């Protein structure tokens, strides 16, 4: 087991070195660098000294366990900076580490009081040992912090989905499926291991080392995955800055404060359709709401309102309907007889086979191959 932990620690540092060479580096890359350094050192220290700490240095072992409270904030802020235009860490962000700081201040104060320090032992927290209530509170905080942040992160993903459909015409490489799956699996594993730890203390099953070994083994796997995929992750939001956590749900409003009259909105909708049909902007696979707003001399907010209220679609579906119609035209065009269906789809603005298959079936109710059979 020690050998596995050391490999994970080495890989964390190795991925850190690679990330330091990445250009350009966004804030999420910088957070990942610090996160990997933290995980590398954390797993490395556990590999060398865990059993000695739990046996001979119970206060230090508690402090080691308290470091788990930092994992959730790292995860949450890594995802947050991926899906927003957040450019720097603010003072209020440091509030997330307050519980960890308070816990360790409590441990530090206990070290000066032999009577109190003897009661602080993660192997002896049964009621008969009379553990301090504040100590139990901090342990509970440590146990649930990971699960709480996993849930917050999943909530953030749901908001990302809304934003993708309202600002992008393609979701490939920006839907963060790799880390969605990683967070979901690791969240379940983390919660299960914490539950095993609770069972250990309540029913005296297993051992504390067994519980922590399982937790650090999962962290070791996590390091390999987050390092590999994080290194490949591109910047989703550049200078457009369309995603700000406080503004994410604004695209779902009914624009109740808008001064745009219904006739004006209908006129803008007609102008938009004429522009789309003449310029064929949808052929650009990377078309965004912001880019189309610039082309039509509208603000992004106004354009979003026109599409949502007048066309009754989100931006993603609005653009992809035009791509589907273009696909239908080119599929029967003699000039495209030497193109494969995928080749035609790529020419129409789709950027992946899975995306065009999914969207085409959503719009027509048929797969491209099935539709071709009915069209010929």
PyMOL commands that set and color helices and strands:
alter all, ss='L'
color gray80, all
select helices_A, chain A and resi 2-20+27-56+58-66+69-82+91-111+114-117+127-129+133-167+177-203+208-232+245-252+262-279+281-283+289-295+300-311+315-331+334-336+341-347+353-364+368-375
alter helices_A, ss='H'
color red, helices_A
deselect
rebuild
show_as cartoon
